[in-house]
């Protein structure tokens, strides 16, 4: 079955709105305090290229990394290491393997 979608463009989020966006989602998830350090938010914004979907995926990856290490807050090291874990395998693939992975992700 294929998906049918109309084209819609969501503009990149500005750095000024990014902290509020992440904070809002963390409060919706039940966070009672700031889970991300300020520098970690900077790193997340940079790694997501201001794209909301990427920001969410990168934040989730950093949260999972911190939780696995027993940390109560996410710092830049969590962001950096989670990104390496998330993209490390992809970076080491051959061009043909990358194409197959990307094609599989589109299904």
Buried (B, 14 or more C-beta within 10 A) or exposed (E): EEEEEEEEEEEBBEEEEBBEBBBEBBEEEEBEEBBBBEEBBBBBBEBBEBBBEBBBBBBEBBBBBBEEEEBEEBBBBBBBBBBEEBEEEEEEEEEEEEEEEEEEEEE
